[in-house]
Amino acid sequence: MDTNLIILTLASVLADSAPLVFAVIGETLGEKAGVTNLSLDGSIVLAAMVGFAIAFTTSNLYLAFLAAMLVGALVAALIAFSSIVLKLDQIAVGFVLTILCTDLSTFFGNPFVRKPNPPAVPGLAIPLLKDIPIIGKIFFDQNVVVYLSLVLIAAAWWWIYKTQPGLRLQGIGERPAAAFARGANVNWQRFVYTLVGGSLVGFAGASYSLFVKLGWSYHHTTGIGWIALAIVIFGGWHPIRGAVGAYIFGGLQSVSSFAQSAFPNVPTQVFQTAPFALMILALLLVGNEQIDRFFSGSPVSRRIWQSLRGAPPGALSTTFEQE
């Protein structure tokens, strides 16, 4: 295969996966705190609609992304309030909000369907760095959304594993009672991290309609939120492994595009749905008990497998009564 084609493909995977990275890390932060935001699919599509609508009417991309982030934070706030204050089931509320947000995006987004000349995030090549052989074209000839996604991966890893607040975050997600005994305001921190994660999910939604999949149409990002939730599990609730999962999914989409052109007689729906099916298959393998037993044969293999697989926070999707 031509080297330039490989470089362009890798650059495309990095770019197309950037919004998914935001959604995955946003959900990772919330789940690390113990709150599952199952409304991701609806939240992303509603944020995509709002971001595009604001950008189209005002020509202000900064305002568009800010509005989308507020939408994501508002939906996440509903999840946090219902679970932390009202003690409702997070999963059930998430499902309801997914349907509600999807319907709202269809209703309010109707005037903006398939508008010509959609606004888009402009490219922003970094001088000098973009001229570095191979990696320059892949990493430094992108736009601000891609650069921010790379910064977010490093920042999330550093915050969770290398700072005192990050250690408290892990504590409130794993053992909230112990964290509370040490002075942590568990419910307040859960609320804050859920809102921060939701705002990142909103940013992901705007990134799709203003960068990856320009414009707006009904169900514009349907399925992406579920994939983000699956990747969080696939990545073992770790920001770097989650980002790798997002890039794997992006790579599968690129491979499916090549396969579609190579096998024109195969229905296009097969290649369009293949990345989703393969990601679900990988998720099933990660959670398979027989595979767990296979890698538990020796202490070394068990330790390696557990470090690769990861484990959900001990208090995930549970409520905590602060006395």
Beta strands, then each sheet from edge to edge (+ up, - down):
end
